[in-house]
């Protein structure tokens, strides 16, 4: 786990063009074929063309078709992401039965490019934005096998991609004071990055699980993050932990 965290996926990134290369480490490690990310709803009080936020490793032909036909308005994955806060698997077959024909067309055409099965992570931001992060495989069983037990890493990739995207669009307040994280909060975030559960962190630090959860909650609030995983990523990127 540590060696993966030290790869350039978590290195310094100056712009959105860094995202495909960084997510590529995760795809290669899990032998998956593609990823995609897109903001579906802009943050409150921010002028943003969500169609310009797409980041993906899909073939250019499919990406251009998807955007030109505005398939994101009828895509079943988008549909579920707008109504759910939980990760979900999607793909050909039974998954499509409850959707209308115009929605199923998106999947029919995607199959031409072997975009057939995926795992989606809806991301709801603190400023009211909504995005979705997908990892994709043409082989359903392989997708299920390699993602089992790897949700921590996949969530971090989703949240980090979203954070970097928002950084490019949200103007930072340069006068904002540094985040005052306590030593215990930093320790909890470091172990969270290592993929440890609250129970495991409690054992390592010799404190109770409720205390670990308290530190995670306060650190998340101080960092203006979505959850403890996002907080850990933000703390790493901003230099509070290493």
C-alpha positions as CSV (number, residue, x, y, z in Angstrom):
1,X,0.0,0.0,0.0
2,X,2.7,2.5,1.0
3,X,4.6,2.0,-2.3
4,X,1.4,2.9,-4.2
5,X,0.8,6.0,-2.1
6,X,4.3,7.2,-3.0
7,X,3.8,7.0,-6.7
8,X,3.1,10.1,-8.7
9,X,-0.7,9.6,-8.4
10,X,-0.3,11.5,-5.1
11,X,2.5,13.8,-6.3
12,X,2.2,17.4,-7.0
13,X,-0.3,18.3,-9.8
14,X,-0.6,21.7,-11.4
15,X,-3.5,21.2,-13.8
16,X,-6.2,18.8,-14.9
17,X,-4.1,17.2,-17.6
18,X,-2.3,15.4,-14.8
19,X,-5.3,13.3,-13.8
20,X,-5.3,10.6,-16.5
21,X,-1.6,9.7,-15.8
22,X,-2.2,9.7,-12.1
23,X,-5.3,7.5,-12.3
24,X,-3.5,5.3,-14.8
25,X,-1.4,3.9,-11.9
26,X,-4.6,2.5,-10.3
27,X,-5.9,1.2,-13.6
28,X,-2.6,-0.6,-14.4
29,X,-2.4,-2.1,-10.9
30,X,-5.9,-3.5,-11.1
31,X,-5.7,-4.4,-14.8
32,X,-8.7,-2.3,-15.6
33,X,-9.2,-0.6,-19.0
34,X,-10.7,2.8,-18.5
35,X,-11.8,5.5,-16.1
36,X,-14.0,8.6,-16.4
37,X,-14.9,11.6,-14.3
38,X,-17.3,14.4,-14.9
39,X,-19.1,17.1,-12.8
40,X,-22.8,16.6,-13.3
41,X,-23.9,19.6,-11.2
42,X,-21.9,22.8,-10.7
43,X,-21.1,24.2,-7.2
44,X,-23.5,26.8,-5.9
45,X,-22.7,30.4,-7.0
46,X,-20.0,29.2,-9.5
47,X,-20.2,29.6,-13.2
48,X,-19.0,26.3,-14.6
49,X,-19.5,24.5,-17.9
50,X,-19.8,21.0,-16.6
51,X,-19.2,19.6,-20.1
52,X,-15.6,20.9,-19.9
53,X,-14.9,18.9,-16.7
54,X,-14.8,15.4,-18.3
55,X,-11.6,13.5,-17.7
56,X,-11.4,10.0,-19.2
57,X,-9.2,7.4,-20.9
58,X,-12.1,6.4,-23.2
59,X,-11.3,6.3,-26.9
60,X,-11.6,9.8,-28.4
61,X,-14.3,8.7,-30.8
62,X,-16.6,7.5,-28.0
63,X,-16.0,10.6,-25.9
64,X,-16.8,12.9,-28.8
65,X,-20.0,11.0,-29.6
66,X,-21.0,10.9,-25.9
67,X,-20.6,14.7,-25.5
68,X,-21.9,15.8,-28.9
69,X,-25.1,13.7,-28.4
70,X,-25.3,14.9,-24.8
71,X,-25.7,11.3,-23.6
72,X,-24.9,12.5,-20.0
73,X,-28.5,13.7,-19.9
74,X,-29.9,10.1,-20.4
75,X,-27.0,7.9,-19.3
76,X,-28.3,5.3,-16.7
77,X,-25.0,5.9,-14.7
78,X,-25.8,9.6,-14.5
79,X,-29.4,8.8,-13.6
80,X,-28.4,6.7,-10.6
81,X,-25.6,9.1,-9.5
82,X,-28.1,11.9,-9.3
83,X,-30.3,9.8,-6.9
84,X,-27.8,7.8,-4.9
85,X,-25.0,8.5,-2.5
86,X,-23.7,5.0,-2.6
87,X,-21.2,3.4,-5.0
88,X,-22.8,1.0,-7.5
89,X,-21.9,-1.5,-10.2
90,X,-23.4,-1.2,-13.7
91,X,-23.2,-3.1,-16.9
92,X,-24.9,-5.0,-19.7
93,X,-27.8,-7.3,-19.1
94,X,-30.1,-7.2,-16.1
95,X,-28.9,-3.7,-15.0
96,X,-30.5,-2.1,-18.0
97,X,-34.0,-3.7,-17.7
98,X,-35.4,-0.9,-15.6
99,X,-34.3,1.8,-18.0
100,X,-36.1,3.3,-21.0
101,X,-34.9,2.6,-24.6
102,X,-33.2,6.0,-25.0
103,X,-31.2,5.3,-21.9
104,X,-30.3,1.8,-23.1
105,X,-29.0,3.2,-26.4
106,X,-26.1,4.7,-24.5
107,X,-24.9,1.3,-23.4
108,X,-25.6,-0.3,-26.8
109,X,-23.3,2.2,-28.5
110,X,-20.7,2.1,-25.7
111,X,-20.4,-1.7,-26.2
112,X,-18.8,-1.0,-29.6
113,X,-15.8,0.4,-27.7
114,X,-15.9,-2.5,-25.1
115,X,-17.2,-0.1,-22.4
116,X,-19.4,-2.7,-20.8
117,X,-19.1,-2.9,-17.0
118,X,-18.1,-0.5,-14.3
119,X,-18.0,0.7,-10.8
120,X,-19.3,4.3,-10.1
121,X,-18.6,6.5,-7.2
122,X,-21.0,9.5,-6.9
123,X,-19.2,12.5,-5.3
124,X,-21.3,15.1,-3.5
125,X,-19.3,18.1,-2.6
126,X,-19.5,20.6,0.2
127,X,-20.5,23.4,-2.1
128,X,-23.5,21.5,-3.6
129,X,-21.7,20.1,-6.6
130,X,-22.2,16.5,-7.9
131,X,-19.7,14.5,-9.8
132,X,-19.3,10.8,-10.7
133,X,-16.0,8.8,-11.0
134,X,-16.1,5.5,-12.9
135,X,-13.6,2.6,-13.4
136,X,-14.4,0.3,-16.3
137,X,-13.7,-3.2,-17.6
138,X,-15.1,-5.2,-20.5
139,X,-15.0,-8.3,-18.2
140,X,-17.7,-8.2,-15.4
141,X,-16.1,-11.0,-13.3
142,X,-12.7,-9.4,-13.5
143,X,-14.1,-6.1,-12.4
144,X,-15.9,-7.7,-9.4
145,X,-12.8,-9.7,-8.5
146,X,-10.2,-6.9,-8.5
147,X,-12.4,-4.3,-6.9
148,X,-13.3,-6.5,-3.9
149,X,-11.2,-5.3,-1.0
150,X,-9.9,-2.3,-3.0
151,X,-12.7,0.2,-2.3
152,X,-10.4,2.4,-0.1
153,X,-8.0,3.0,-3.0
154,X,-10.8,3.6,-5.5
155,X,-12.5,6.1,-3.2
156,X,-9.3,8.0,-2.7
157,X,-8.8,8.2,-6.4
158,X,-12.3,9.5,-6.8
159,X,-12.1,12.1,-4.1
160,X,-8.6,13.2,-5.1
161,X,-9.7,13.6,-8.8
162,X,-12.7,15.7,-7.6
163,X,-10.6,17.8,-5.2
164,X,-8.1,18.6,-8.0
165,X,-10.9,19.5,-10.4
166,X,-12.5,21.8,-7.9
167,X,-9.2,23.4,-7.1
168,X,-9.0,24.5,-10.7
169,X,-12.4,26.2,-10.6
170,X,-12.8,27.5,-7.1
171,X,-10.7,30.6,-6.3
172,X,-8.7,30.0,-3.2
173,X,-8.7,32.6,-0.4
174,X,-5.0,33.3,0.0
175,X,-5.6,35.1,3.3
176,X,-7.1,32.0,4.8
177,X,-5.2,30.8,7.9
178,X,-3.4,27.4,7.9
179,X,-5.4,24.5,9.1
180,X,-4.6,23.8,12.8
181,X,-4.5,20.0,12.9
182,X,-3.6,18.4,16.2
183,X,-0.9,15.7,16.3
184,X,-3.6,13.0,17.0
185,X,-5.7,14.2,14.1
186,X,-2.7,14.0,11.8
187,X,-1.9,10.5,13.1
188,X,-5.4,9.3,12.3
189,X,-5.3,10.8,8.8
190,X,-1.9,9.1,8.1
191,X,-3.2,5.7,9.1
192,X,-6.4,6.4,7.1
193,X,-4.3,6.9,4.0
194,X,-2.7,3.5,4.8
195,X,-6.1,1.9,4.5
196,X,-6.5,1.2,8.2
197,X,-10.0,1.0,9.7
198,X,-11.0,3.0,12.8
199,X,-10.6,-0.2,14.9
200,X,-7.1,-0.8,13.6
201,X,-6.1,2.8,14.2
202,X,-7.5,2.6,17.7
203,X,-5.3,-0.5,18.4
204,X,-2.2,1.2,16.9
205,X,-2.6,4.4,18.8
206,X,-3.9,2.8,22.0
207,X,-7.1,4.8,22.1
208,X,-10.8,4.0,21.7
209,X,-12.6,3.7,18.4
210,X,-14.9,6.5,19.4
211,X,-11.9,8.7,20.0
212,X,-10.5,7.8,16.6
213,X,-13.8,8.7,15.0
214,X,-13.8,12.0,16.8
215,X,-10.4,13.0,15.6
216,X,-11.4,12.0,12.0
217,X,-14.5,14.1,12.3
218,X,-12.8,17.2,13.6
219,X,-10.0,16.9,11.0
220,X,-12.6,16.5,8.2
221,X,-14.3,19.7,9.4
222,X,-11.1,21.7,9.7
223,X,-10.0,20.7,6.2
224,X,-13.5,21.4,4.7
225,X,-13.5,17.9,3.3
226,X,-16.2,15.5,2.3
227,X,-15.2,12.6,4.6
228,X,-12.2,11.2,6.4
229,X,-10.7,9.7,3.2
230,X,-11.0,13.1,1.4
231,X,-9.6,14.8,4.5
232,X,-6.6,12.5,4.5
233,X,-5.9,13.3,0.8
234,X,-6.3,17.0,1.4
235,X,-3.9,16.9,4.3
236,X,-1.3,15.1,2.2
237,X,-1.7,17.4,-0.7
238,X,-1.5,20.5,1.5
239,X,1.6,19.2,3.3
240,X,0.1,18.7,6.8
241,X,1.1,15.0,6.7
242,X,3.6,13.0,4.7
